[in-house]
Amino acid sequence: MSRAHTEASISELVQSCVRADRLQKSIAELATFGGREDGGVSRQALTAVELEARRYLIDKARKLGCEVLIDACANLFFMRPGTTSLAPVLTGSHVDTQPVGGRLDGAYGILAGLEVLEALNDSNIKTKRPIGVVVWTNEEGCRFRPGTMGSSTFVAPERLEEYQDCRDDSGTSFRDALSSAFTRLHDLPRGAQKIPLHAFVEAHIEQGPVLENANVALGTVIGIQGLRWYNVECTGIAAHAGTTPMDARSDAMTAAIIVAQQLIALPLLQEHPTLRLTLGHWIISPNSINTIPDYVQFSIDVRSSEDNVLASFEQSLDTILNSYTGRCKLKYSCVFARRFTRFPEQLLELVDIACLKASSRPALRMISGAFHDAMYLADHCPTCMIFVPSKDGISHNAAEYTSNEHLYLGARALAYVVTALAFDQ
Amino acid sequence: MSRAHTEASISELVQSCVRADRLQKSIAELATFGGREDGGVSRQALTAVELEARRYLIDKARKLGCEVLIDACANLFFMRPGTTSLAPVLTGSHVDTQPVGGRLDGAYGILAGLEVLEALNDSNIKTKRPIGVVVWTNEEGCRFRPGTMGSSTFVAPERLEEYQDCRDDSGTSFRDALSSAFTRLHDLPRGAQKIPLHAFVEAHIEQGPVLENANVALGTVIGIQGLRWYNVECTGIAAHAGTTPMDARSDAMTAAIIVAQQLIALPLLQEHPTLRLTLGHWIISPNSINTIPDYVQFSIDVRSSEDNVLASFEQSLDTILNSYTGRCKLKYSCVFARRFTRFPEQLLELVDIACLKASSRPALRMISGAFHDAMYLADHCPTCMIFVPSKDGISHNAAEYTSNEHLYLGARALAYVVTALAFDQ
């Protein structure tokens, strides 16, 4: 993406106006909404405290001169006008957290975006295209499953109807939670979904150890690895652990162990270092010390940046289940699948330049292991991400931490990218 | 155990007075206490309905001329006097059931015992020794853990103090449940624990498929197989399933699968058909599809009639854990152990004769896979058991079933054994 020298200078100017102290202050202020004594944040999607956090952000955006809109999934858009009505450049992330999350997951992307608007204001720059900072609804997916509801419905509004009847653990539907949000945020005009965008840029903490281990401040995210979720079900017959001879058993746990052991020992895992396999969720019935289990279900979370490797994994899973010769009934089902999301090379080159200008060192090109709102936006418009390091790779945890310097450098890179894109024809 | 011809004739006489219709009627009547629409029984230890069932049994025993005593663990003793004050012969079982149990598990042993008293009355026999029918408290161990509280405290009264503070799921202590029982059964004089007994005989359904598969009506139980319970704990580090490279993981589930797979594949299981292994109870943290587990605990229930085989199993378990080279921390602990309980050969020979006389066919000598009150009584006095078949080996289930004919034959065998023992010097 070659850009005129003038526009590159403007991007550098805006980048130079990013202020670390101001960014730190807004991170600290936002963290008070749902702040915990251990330094973590508990602010699940569309709860009262999450709506108070949104109000804090709305006030902040209005002070910066933004128009604030809310769409049908309660995504918030803080729009800074451009000199034309060309499709806007959007940046941002999510404000909801895990039940016990950190101060940065999601929040950083929004606050870095607002810091870019501060820097644009301070440098008196009017961009060609409007710039928006977005707050996506329910990225985490812990109160209402699945996650990334806001970004996925923005790009495919028909999904909203599917989500309306999802319920949280207390029985509240997503429909009712949205309705409460609209009541609380009644002063906001309704924005449209799936509006044309010139680009979407998301700054986020890495949530993994790659940047820290490489001792690099900024990451250019090539894309988001593909994912498949399976459930494996083993059905046997419950019986007394003492009275049932071994050769008369249909032991569902034995079947599950045989399958699981073959999965974790798959040569594919050695051959393809990009493959990541987790057997994290188990249901065991009756789960009693002296009863042979009649039912075991376990989840498979398998990820790779190579779609053909995911396909090979599924083939292996199928072969393992078909080769089982015991008495239980085995089956598997794919409950979610998403191919590798590749970001466009032109944008990656712009992020590389922005990171180099921001930190005076080359960024690391890397793959995102986690899902982000950017994954769905990539279905809709040119999309890219900037990563900053996570100490010890820890996230979804009160101990989540990124140094002030790295947060500052990430915001500088974001300012460069957003400004440059906002001057595109 | 050679017995005078006269006494053998008396035993046969009493056996001949056992009536199938009367036994069926009492089984049906007792099953109304906690009876379920599906034919099962829900009558957990010391609940209101279990105390009503006890009252039914007390009334029945008094009508048969028994003195009824209650001991410190609420065990009930229905005592039919003998012509001497020699140590009594005791038979019986338990009246409590699993949350969903059948009509026979425990109940059969008590009602067959009372049918023996009916037969003794009908044949106008006064035995030398008193005969008691006992109702042991909380054999099942589902409301208050552990099970066999009544029989284990009878033989070792110091155990009662340990049990007093056990609580059921609603928070009621065993102490309070006992206190309610004493209030409800206030008319019963207190009997002593650990009184000298000449012998204990327990009739019980098999709860396994061995008799049915062998097409034999009655089983002479050689003993109760040994048992060891272990917990294996695997501790790793929780992390994001997407962002954590495979070589940076401490996955507690992977460690558990590696250990469990080696256990189920142990050559020892092939070499010793008496060995029974169940991995029935699992705790997985955080048990989330997209988080690497940081903690997995699983139970081992291992049983054998050969104590040296159980010792070999423990050695193998130790070797497997020591040979683990991954990043998790593994440990195991033995939470319960009981050696093989062998019943005395003299009593087995008497049971063999009684079964042959009862059914005109030899009994099958067999090992009990399940625990019974008789296991603890064997620590205190000569003890034996008589088994009747369980259809499809099913128990702890509304579908638990034994044919009327088999129940009748078992009561006939019991009558023979109890009468013979009650004439011993």
Boltz contact constraints between the chains, C-beta under 6 A:
constraints:
  - contact:
      token1: [A, 207]
      token2: [B, 240]
      max_distance: 6.0
  - contact:
      token1: [A, 207]
      token2: [B, 243]
      max_distance: 6.0
  - contact:
      token1: [A, 208]
      token2: [B, 243]
      max_distance: 6.0
  - contact:
      token1: [A, 209]
      token2: [B, 248]
      max_distance: 6.0
  - contact:
      token1: [A, 240]
      token2: [B, 207]
      max_distance: 6.0
  - contact:
      token1: [A, 240]
      token2: [B, 370]
      max_distance: 6.0
  - contact:
      token1: [A, 241]
      token2: [B, 278]
      max_distance: 6.0
  - contact:
      token1: [A, 241]
      token2: [B, 301]
      max_distance: 6.0
  - contact:
      token1: [A, 242]
      token2: [B, 303]
      max_distance: 6.0
  - contact:
      token1: [A, 242]
      token2: [B, 369]
      max_distance: 6.0
  - contact:
      token1: [A, 242]
      token2: [B, 370]
      max_distance: 6.0
  - contact:
      token1: [A, 243]
      token2: [B, 207]
      max_distance: 6.0
  - contact:
      token1: [A, 243]
      token2: [B, 208]
      max_distance: 6.0
  - contact:
      token1: [A, 243]
      token2: [B, 369]
      max_distance: 6.0
  - contact:
      token1: [A, 243]
      token2: [B, 370]
      max_distance: 6.0
  - contact:
      token1: [A, 246]
      token2: [B, 276]
      max_distance: 6.0
  - contact:
      token1: [A, 248]
      token2: [B, 209]
      max_distance: 6.0
  - contact:
      token1: [A, 253]
      token2: [B, 279]
      max_distance: 6.0
  - contact:
      token1: [A, 254]
      token2: [B, 264]
      max_distance: 6.0
  - contact:
      token1: [A, 257]
      token2: [B, 260]
      max_distance: 6.0
  - contact:
      token1: [A, 257]
      token2: [B, 261]
      max_distance: 6.0
  - contact:
      token1: [A, 257]
      token2: [B, 264]
      max_distance: 6.0
  - contact:
      token1: [A, 260]
      token2: [B, 257]
      max_distance: 6.0
  - contact:
      token1: [A, 261]
      token2: [B, 257]
      max_distance: 6.0
  - contact:
      token1: [A, 261]
      token2: [B, 261]
      max_distance: 6.0
  - contact:
      token1: [A, 264]
      token2: [B, 254]
      max_distance: 6.0
  - contact:
      token1: [A, 264]
      token2: [B, 257]
      max_distance: 6.0
  - contact:
      token1: [A, 276]
      token2: [B, 246]
      max_distance: 6.0
  - contact:
      token1: [A, 278]
      token2: [B, 241]
      max_distance: 6.0
  - contact:
      token1: [A, 278]
      token2: [B, 292]
      max_distance: 6.0
  - contact:
      token1: [A, 279]
      token2: [B, 253]
      max_distance: 6.0
  - contact:
      token1: [A, 280]
      token2: [B, 288]
      max_distance: 6.0
  - contact:
      token1: [A, 280]
      token2: [B, 289]
      max_distance: 6.0
  - contact:
      token1: [A, 280]
      token2: [B, 291]
      max_distance: 6.0
  - contact:
      token1: [A, 280]
      token2: [B, 293]
      max_distance: 6.0
  - contact:
      token1: [A, 281]
      token2: [B, 287]
      max_distance: 6.0
  - contact:
      token1: [A, 281]
      token2: [B, 288]
      max_distance: 6.0
  - contact:
      token1: [A, 281]
      token2: [B, 289]
      max_distance: 6.0
  - contact:
      token1: [A, 282]
      token2: [B, 284]
      max_distance: 6.0
  - contact:
      token1: [A, 284]
      token2: [B, 282]
      max_distance: 6.0
  - contact:
      token1: [A, 287]
      token2: [B, 281]
      max_distance: 6.0
  - contact:
      token1: [A, 288]
      token2: [B, 280]
      max_distance: 6.0
  - contact:
      token1: [A, 288]
      token2: [B, 281]
      max_distance: 6.0
  - contact:
      token1: [A, 289]
      token2: [B, 280]
      max_distance: 6.0
  - contact:
      token1: [A, 289]
      token2: [B, 281]
      max_distance: 6.0
  - contact:
      token1: [A, 289]
      token2: [B, 299]
      max_distance: 6.0
  - contact:
      token1: [A, 289]
      token2: [B, 301]
      max_distance: 6.0
  - contact:
      token1: [A, 290]
      token2: [B, 301]
      max_distance: 6.0
  - contact:
      token1: [A, 291]
      token2: [B, 280]
      max_distance: 6.0
  - contact:
      token1: [A, 292]
      token2: [B, 278]
      max_distance: 6.0
  - contact:
      token1: [A, 293]
      token2: [B, 280]
      max_distance: 6.0
  - contact:
      token1: [A, 299]
      token2: [B, 289]
      max_distance: 6.0
  - contact:
      token1: [A, 301]
      token2: [B, 241]
      max_distance: 6.0
  - contact:
      token1: [A, 301]
      token2: [B, 289]
      max_distance: 6.0
  - contact:
      token1: [A, 301]
      token2: [B, 290]
      max_distance: 6.0
  - contact:
      token1: [A, 303]
      token2: [B, 242]
      max_distance: 6.0
  - contact:
      token1: [A, 369]
      token2: [B, 242]
      max_distance: 6.0
  - contact:
      token1: [A, 369]
      token2: [B, 243]
      max_distance: 6.0
  - contact:
      token1: [A, 370]
      token2: [B, 240]
      max_distance: 6.0
  - contact:
      token1: [A, 370]
      token2: [B, 242]
      max_distance: 6.0
  - contact:
      token1: [A, 370]
      token2: [B, 243]
      max_distance: 6.0
